[in-house]
């Protein structure tokens, strides 16, 4: 989709890929760090490590792509409004877990 066309839409999702513009990367980083600031402001957030989140943000999107994941940023009326990232997590399940 042409970026000019997508910015004129009320809502759209943008993949934050390795070829994303510096502007998109900066917007995605800010949304991710805003989430981190929200989490640490909550009671009981002592286990949350903002420093590791800052490292992930600095390496966007590679911190997720390298682990089999990706990133999406939502835009509302042309402005960044949300961010989601995921990665593959390998889980070892014991055969006894299903008994």
Secondary structure by P-SEA (a helix, b strand, c coil): ccaaaaaacccccccccccccaaaaaaaaaaaaaaaaaaaaccccccccaaaaaaaaaaccccccccccbbbbbbccccccbbbbbbbbbbbbbccccc
